[in-house]
Amino acid sequence: MKSVPQLVSASTVALALSLGGCSAGEPDAGDIEPGQSAEVPSSDFESTDALGDYLRESIDEVHVHRESESNPDFDHEGDAERLHVEFPSAGQTNTDRKATADAVQAAGSAQFDYDVLMVTGTTDAGTWSYMFSTDSVDELTGGGSVVEADTVWDVADQDFDSVHR
C-alpha cells in the first residue's frame, strides 16, 4: 500500500503530464480564436423580438425578453427593467465573450426602454451572467464604437461567473 505523500506526488505528476499541452493563451478545442469583434447591426430594434431575430444569426438558440414581458409579478413602479439575453453555452471562453459582445452591441441599437442588460449562458457546469447598465452599453457602443469580445466582460457592472474562472 502506498503512503499518502506518494499518492499525492503520483497524482500531481499525472495531472501535470495530462495538462502539458495546454496553455492559458490557447483556445479550448472547438472554441473560436480570441480577438473577435461584435457584429454591428445595420438598423435599430423596435422590439425584443426584432433584437432576438438579429442575435439568432450569431448566437444559437438565443432567447431575448424584457423582465416585464416574462414576469407576471413585475412591479413597473419599483423593479428595474432587465433586458435578458439567454442562451445555451458550452463554457468556451472566447465563444461566450463573442456572444456577450454581440448582445451588448445589439442592445446599443435597441429603441425600447430597459435599465440593465443581462447576458446569461447556461452550461452543464452551471450558469454564468454578466450585467451591463444602459450607461455601460452606451459607453461601449456610442459614436459607432465596436464592442471588443476580449474586453467586454471587464466592463460589466456586475458578474456571476464560476464557469470561466
Backbone as CSV, one residue per row, in Angstrom:
resi,resn,N_x,N_y,N_z,CA_x,CA_y,CA_z,C_x,C_y,C_z
1,MET,0.837,-1.181,0.000,0.000,0.000,0.000,0.880,1.242,0.000
2,LYS,0.556,2.231,-0.858,1.351,3.442,-0.949,0.939,4.424,0.133
3,SER,1.882,5.224,0.550,1.564,6.248,1.549,0.867,7.427,0.875
4,VAL,0.230,8.255,1.671,-0.496,9.409,1.154,0.421,10.343,0.363
5,PRO,1.638,10.669,0.875,2.517,11.549,0.073,2.877,10.971,-1.287
6,GLN,3.074,9.635,-1.370,3.404,9.032,-2.651,2.220,9.130,-3.611
7,LEU,0.992,8.922,-3.102,-0.195,9.023,-3.947,-0.388,10.450,-4.444
8,VAL,-0.174,11.420,-3.551,-0.315,12.831,-3.946,0.727,13.172,-5.001
9,SER,1.960,12.744,-4.808,3.018,13.009,-5.785,2.696,12.373,-7.119
10,ALA,2.226,11.127,-7.095,1.885,10.433,-8.338,0.725,11.127,-9.035
11,SER,-0.254,11.569,-8.267,-1.406,12.279,-8.847,-0.982,13.605,-9.456
12,THR,-0.091,14.306,-8.774,0.385,15.600,-9.272,1.145,15.426,-10.584
13,VAL,1.999,14.435,-10.653,2.756,14.173,-11.879,1.813,13.801,-13.016
14,ALA,0.832,12.946,-12.739,-0.121,12.531,-13.769,-0.923,13.731,-14.279
15,LEU,-1.339,14.599,-13.370,-2.088,15.795,-13.767,-1.211,16.720,-14.608
16,ALA,0.022,16.916,-14.182,0.936,17.787,-14.929,1.180,17.249,-16.334
17,LEU,1.339,15.943,-16.455,1.554,15.359,-17.770,0.328,15.493,-18.657
18,SER,-0.858,15.332,-18.070,-2.077,15.425,-18.877,-2.347,16.848,-19.328
19,LEU,-1.870,17.827,-18.568,-2.077,19.230,-18.933,-0.883,19.810,-19.682
20,GLY,0.107,19.032,-19.939,1.340,19.514,-20.544,1.151,20.273,-21.826
21,GLY,0.180,19.913,-22.651,-0.021,20.579,-23.926,-0.918,21.787,-23.849
22,CYS,-1.458,22.072,-22.673,-2.393,23.190,-22.530,-1.655,24.437,-22.102
23,SER,-2.065,25.547,-22.627,-1.553,26.829,-22.149,-2.716,27.788,-22.061
24,ALA,-2.610,28.757,-21.169,-3.712,29.679,-20.934,-4.032,30.513,-22.165
25,GLY,-3.078,30.694,-23.055,-3.308,31.535,-24.216,-3.998,30.836,-25.383
26,GLU,-4.154,29.533,-25.310,-4.757,28.791,-26.410,-6.243,28.555,-26.155
27,PRO,-7.072,28.699,-27.193,-8.489,28.410,-27.006,-8.720,26.916,-26.824
28,ASP,-9.810,26.582,-26.116,-10.197,25.185,-25.969,-10.525,24.630,-27.348
29,ALA,-10.445,23.300,-27.465,-10.843,22.654,-28.715,-12.278,23.034,-29.028
30,GLY,-12.528,23.495,-30.224,-13.872,23.897,-30.624,-14.199,25.345,-30.330
31,ASP,-13.366,26.021,-29.541,-13.596,27.431,-29.227,-13.069,28.286,-30.378
32,ILE,-13.621,29.473,-30.543,-13.147,30.383,-31.581,-11.852,31.053,-31.130
33,GLU,-11.161,31.664,-32.052,-9.927,32.374,-31.739,-10.241,33.644,-30.958
34,PRO,-9.343,34.071,-30.069,-9.542,35.349,-29.375,-9.396,36.507,-30.361
35,GLY,-9.736,37.703,-29.912,-9.563,38.889,-30.737,-10.744,39.212,-31.633
36,GLN,-11.908,38.659,-31.342,-13.101,38.897,-32.162,-13.749,40.225,-31.792
37,SER,-14.487,40.792,-32.726,-15.287,41.997,-32.501,-16.748,41.648,-32.724
38,ALA,-17.610,42.434,-32.124,-19.046,42.204,-32.255,-19.521,42.469,-33.673
39,GLU,-20.617,41.808,-34.028,-21.310,42.109,-35.275,-22.057,43.422,-35.069
40,VAL,-21.986,44.319,-36.037,-22.634,45.625,-35.913,-23.947,45.604,-36.685
41,PRO,-25.065,45.856,-35.986,-26.361,45.849,-36.677,-26.457,47.009,-37.671
42,SER,-27.186,46.782,-38.733,-27.341,47.829,-39.749,-28.581,48.681,-39.496
43,SER,-29.386,48.304,-38.491,-30.574,49.093,-38.164,-30.874,48.971,-36.678
44,ASP,-31.833,49.782,-36.214,-32.245,49.749,-34.817,-33.291,48.667,-34.599
45,PHE,-33.543,48.351,-33.337,-34.502,47.314,-32.984,-35.652,47.928,-32.199
46,GLU,-36.857,47.766,-32.724,-38.051,48.327,-32.095,-38.626,47.412,-31.023
47,SER,-38.236,46.135,-31.010,-38.810,45.179,-30.062,-37.771,44.123,-29.688
48,THR,-38.064,43.395,-28.610,-37.179,42.292,-28.218,-37.223,41.178,-29.256
49,ASP,-38.361,41.015,-29.937,-38.440,40.000,-30.998,-37.469,40.325,-32.129
50,ALA,-37.428,41.589,-32.531,-36.515,42.005,-33.603,-35.060,41.845,-33.157
51,LEU,-34.775,42.188,-31.914,-33.421,42.033,-31.378,-33.045,40.550,-31.337
52,GLY,-33.968,39.699,-30.889,-33.721,38.260,-30.850,-33.491,37.676,-32.233
53,ASP,-34.300,38.120,-33.209,-34.112,37.633,-34.588,-32.715,37.972,-35.094
54,TYR,-32.246,39.175,-34.793,-30.911,39.583,-35.212,-29.837,38.725,-34.531
55,LEU,-29.957,38.535,-33.210,-28.939,37.790,-32.475,-28.903,36.306,-32.844
56,ARG,-30.003,35.773,-33.348,-30.022,34.365,-33.768,-29.068,34.095,-34.926
57,GLU,-28.655,35.142,-35.633,-27.684,34.982,-36.720,-26.301,34.625,-36.183
58,SER,-26.007,35.017,-34.923,-24.676,34.747,-34.374,-24.686,33.924,-33.087
59,ILE,-25.848,33.800,-32.416,-25.930,33.053,-31.161,-27.022,31.991,-31.305
60,ASP,-26.628,30.723,-31.247,-27.593,29.625,-31.374,-28.559,29.608,-30.200
61,GLU,-29.826,29.374,-30.497,-30.883,29.186,-29.504,-31.003,30.331,-28.494
62,VAL,-30.728,31.548,-28.929,-30.820,32.696,-28.033,-32.282,33.036,-27.754
63,HIS,-32.541,33.465,-26.530,-33.876,33.906,-26.130,-33.726,35.311,-25.559
64,VAL,-34.467,36.274,-26.127,-34.385,37.669,-25.704,-35.752,38.106,-25.194
65,HIS,-35.753,38.715,-24.011,-37.011,39.226,-23.453,-36.708,40.252,-22.375
66,ARG,-37.683,41.113,-22.127,-37.583,42.039,-21.000,-38.269,41.416,-19.796
67,GLU,-37.800,41.796,-18.635,-38.354,41.273,-17.383,-39.867,41.460,-17.323
68,SER,-40.344,42.616,-17.759,-41.782,42.905,-17.696,-42.600,42.016,-18.630
69,GLU,-41.957,41.454,-19.645,-42.652,40.580,-20.601,-42.785,39.153,-20.082
70,SER,-41.921,38.765,-19.158,-41.893,37.363,-18.740,-42.218,37.141,-17.264
71,ASN,-42.274,38.202,-16.488,-42.514,38.070,-15.051,-43.866,38.675,-14.703
72,PRO,-44.863,37.846,-14.387,-46.189,38.371,-14.070,-46.209,39.213,-12.792
73,ASP,-45.188,39.063,-11.937,-45.110,39.840,-10.698,-44.269,41.102,-10.842
74,PHE,-43.914,41.440,-12.073,-43.073,42.617,-12.313,-43.784,43.878,-11.822
75,ASP,-43.082,44.672,-11.026,-43.603,45.935,-10.499,-43.048,47.073,-11.358
76,HIS,-43.883,47.619,-12.216,-43.437,48.669,-13.139,-42.947,49.910,-12.407
77,GLU,-43.405,50.125,-11.189,-43.001,51.304,-10.416,-41.658,51.116,-9.718
78,GLY,-41.354,49.877,-9.290,-40.175,49.690,-8.454,-39.087,48.791,-8.993
79,ASP,-39.406,47.915,-9.933,-38.412,46.956,-10.421,-37.614,47.510,-11.599
80,ALA,-36.346,47.140,-11.650,-35.511,47.503,-12.805,-35.952,46.669,-14.004
81,GLU,-36.052,47.313,-15.144,-36.426,46.614,-16.388,-35.179,45.972,-16.969
82,ARG,-35.023,44.666,-16.745,-33.865,43.941,-17.257,-34.161,43.430,-18.654
83,LEU,-33.200,43.628,-19.540,-33.241,43.045,-20.874,-32.394,41.781,-20.807
84,HIS,-33.045,40.633,-20.929,-32.361,39.341,-20.814,-31.974,38.813,-22.194
85,VAL,-30.724,38.401,-22.325,-30.246,37.658,-23.496,-29.695,36.353,-22.936
86,GLU,-30.408,35.254,-23.201,-30.072,33.957,-22.607,-29.855,32.930,-23.703
87,PHE,-28.883,32.041,-23.482,-28.600,31.009,-24.480,-27.831,29.859,-23.852
88,PRO,-27.917,28.669,-24.466,-27.092,27.543,-24.007,-25.630,27.834,-24.332
89,SER,-24.758,27.480,-23.413,-23.333,27.750,-23.572,-22.557,26.451,-23.402
90,ALA,-21.471,26.326,-24.145,-20.577,25.177,-23.968,-19.461,25.510,-22.981
91,GLY,-19.498,26.731,-22.419,-18.481,27.136,-21.464,-17.154,27.497,-22.101
92,GLN,-17.163,27.779,-23.404,-15.931,28.145,-24.108,-15.756,29.664,-24.020
93,THR,-14.683,30.068,-23.405,-14.472,31.470,-23.054,-14.581,32.408,-24.246
94,ASN,-13.860,32.163,-25.312,-13.857,33.091,-26.445,-15.216,33.150,-27.139
95,THR,-15.871,32.011,-27.274,-17.193,31.957,-27.889,-18.204,32.726,-27.034
96,ASP,-18.130,32.552,-25.722,-19.068,33.232,-24.827,-18.792,34.737,-24.749
97,ARG,-17.537,35.119,-24.817,-17.220,36.561,-24.867,-17.756,37.183,-26.159
98,LYS,-17.609,36.467,-27.263,-18.115,36.981,-28.550,-19.632,37.123,-28.505
99,ALA,-20.327,36.139,-27.943,-21.783,36.221,-27.824,-22.184,37.408,-26.943
100,THR,-21.445,37.624,-25.865,-21.719,38.768,-24.982,-21.494,40.072,-25.736
101,ALA,-20.404,40.162,-26.481,-20.117,41.369,-27.255,-21.219,41.635,-28.279
102,ASP,-21.684,40.579,-28.970,-22.781,40.737,-29.932,-24.045,41.243,-29.242
103,ALA,-24.342,40.707,-28.050,-25.539,41.125,-27.310,-25.437,42.581,-26.881
104,VAL,-24.271,42.992,-26.384,-24.081,44.386,-25.966,-24.184,45.314,-27.170
105,GLN,-23.537,44.941,-28.268,-23.576,45.767,-29.479,-25.025,45.936,-29.957
106,ALA,-25.778,44.860,-29.995,-27.169,44.913,-30.447,-28.039,45.715,-29.482
107,ALA,-27.814,45.547,-28.179,-28.591,46.293,-27.185,-28.377,47.800,-27.337
108,GLY,-27.216,48.183,-27.831,-26.949,49.595,-28.087,-27.827,50.175,-29.182
109,SER,-28.455,49.317,-29.971,-29.349,49.760,-31.051,-30.825,49.539,-30.704
110,ALA,-31.096,49.194,-29.445,-32.485,48.973,-29.015,-33.204,50.321,-28.904
111,GLN,-34.390,50.393,-29.463,-35.200,51.605,-29.397,-36.314,51.482,-28.357
112,PHE,-36.227,50.491,-27.506,-37.184,50.317,-26.413,-36.431,50.504,-25.098
113,ASP,-37.186,50.778,-24.042,-36.576,51.073,-22.747,-36.171,49.808,-21.999
114,TYR,-35.043,49.887,-21.349,-34.580,48.887,-20.386,-33.561,49.578,-19.505
115,ASP,-33.328,49.024,-18.318,-32.383,49.608,-17.370,-31.060,48.859,-17.318
116,VAL,-31.134,47.546,-17.460,-29.956,46.693,-17.321,-30.008,45.599,-18.378
117,LEU,-28.886,45.365,-19.045,-28.741,44.233,-19.953,-28.116,43.096,-19.164
118,MET,-28.740,41.924,-19.216,-28.228,40.759,-18.509,-28.006,39.637,-19.524
119,VAL,-26.732,39.312,-19.773,-26.365,38.255,-20.720,-26.042,37.015,-19.909
120,THR,-26.766,35.918,-20.195,-26.651,34.707,-19.387,-26.456,33.478,-20.275
121,GLY,-25.472,32.671,-19.924,-25.247,31.397,-20.581,-25.436,30.263,-19.594
122,THR,-26.035,29.191,-20.064,-26.262,28.028,-19.206,-25.463,26.853,-19.744
123,THR,-24.631,26.280,-18.886,-23.786,25.147,-19.255,-24.129,23.949,-18.376
124,ASP,-23.524,22.811,-18.674,-23.663,21.638,-17.805,-23.028,21.907,-16.441
125,ALA,-22.019,22.782,-16.420,-21.299,23.084,-15.176,-21.961,24.179,-14.356
126,GLY,-22.950,24.854,-14.911,-23.617,25.942,-14.185,-24.017,27.071,-15.102
127,THR,-24.393,28.162,-14.499,-24.846,29.338,-15.238,-23.891,30.495,-14.975
128,TRP,-23.604,31.260,-16.006,-22.791,32.463,-15.866,-23.605,33.650,-16.379
129,SER,-23.326,34.835,-15.840,-24.104,36.003,-16.233,-23.282,37.278,-16.068
130,TYR,-23.430,38.190,-17.023,-22.784,39.499,-16.972,-23.861,40.558,-17.153
131,MET,-23.812,41.587,-16.291,-24.827,42.640,-16.312,-24.183,43.969,-16.698
132,PHE,-24.894,44.703,-17.579,-24.417,45.987,-18.075,-25.519,47.023,-17.917
133,SER,-25.221,48.141,-17.280,-26.187,49.232,-17.212,-26.325,49.857,-18.592
134,THR,-27.369,50.619,-18.802,-27.523,51.295,-20.097,-26.372,52.273,-20.321
135,ASP,-25.842,52.862,-19.241,-24.682,53.753,-19.387,-23.470,52.986,-19.912
136,SER,-23.258,51.781,-19.404,-22.133,50.960,-19.878,-22.324,50.553,-21.332
137,VAL,-23.568,50.183,-21.681,-23.857,49.817,-23.080,-23.599,51.021,-23.979
138,ASP,-24.073,52.208,-23.558,-23.851,53.422,-24.352,-22.370,53.742,-24.488
139,GLU,-21.625,53.547,-23.411,-20.180,53.808,-23.442,-19.467,52.880,-24.433
140,LEU,-19.883,51.618,-24.460,-19.251,50.633,-25.334,-19.647,50.789,-26.800
141,THR,-20.866,51.267,-27.055,-21.374,51.290,-28.431,-21.532,52.694,-29.005
142,GLY,-21.390,53.704,-28.172,-21.614,55.081,-28.620,-20.617,55.538,-29.666
143,GLY,-21.067,56.458,-30.502,-20.190,57.036,-31.512,-19.711,56.043,-32.545
144,GLY,-20.467,54.982,-32.750,-20.087,53.989,-33.755,-19.021,53.017,-33.291
145,SER,-18.742,52.993,-31.990,-17.737,52.059,-31.469,-18.196,50.618,-31.623
146,VAL,-17.223,49.746,-31.834,-17.489,48.317,-31.960,-16.998,47.633,-30.684
147,VAL,-17.837,46.792,-30.097,-17.503,46.106,-28.854,-16.487,45.002,-29.134
148,GLU,-15.415,45.004,-28.365,-14.363,44.001,-28.485,-14.653,42.847,-27.532
149,ALA,-14.682,41.631,-28.048,-15.034,40.455,-27.252,-14.046,40.197,-26.120
150,ASP,-12.764,40.416,-26.364,-11.755,40.091,-25.363,-11.867,40.928,-24.094
151,THR,-12.466,42.116,-24.181,-12.532,43.013,-23.024,-13.947,43.304,-22.538
152,VAL,-14.965,42.774,-23.190,-16.348,43.125,-22.842,-16.693,42.742,-21.410
153,TRP,-16.219,41.606,-20.923,-16.540,41.201,-19.560,-15.899,42.127,-18.533
154,ASP,-14.769,42.748,-18.878,-14.094,43.652,-17.954,-14.921,44.904,-17.674
155,VAL,-15.814,45.249,-18.569,-16.608,46.466,-18.466,-17.954,46.215,-17.788
156,ALA,-18.302,44.953,-17.577,-19.592,44.624,-16.953,-19.695,45.299,-15.586
157,ASP,-20.896,45.754,-15.262,-21.129,46.381,-13.968,-21.175,45.345,-12.850
158,GLN,-21.571,44.127,-13.205,-21.654,43.049,-12.235,-21.584,41.721,-12.984
159,ASP,-21.017,40.703,-12.324,-20.990,39.390,-12.958,-21.131,38.289,-11.936
160,PHE,-21.640,37.170,-12.422,-21.759,35.950,-11.655,-21.223,34.850,-12.571
161,ASP,-19.966,34.482,-12.381,-19.345,33.549,-13.333,-18.336,32.663,-12.634
162,SER,-18.724,31.438,-12.377,-17.778,30.461,-11.849,-17.424,29.442,-12.941
163,VAL,-18.028,29.576,-14.100,-17.797,28.644,-15.213,-16.474,28.931,-15.900
164,HIS,-16.152,30.192,-16.136,-14.962,30.564,-16.912,-13.749,30.873,-16.043
165,ARG,-13.891,30.821,-14.759,-12.756,31.192,-13.871,-12.137,30.004,-13.235
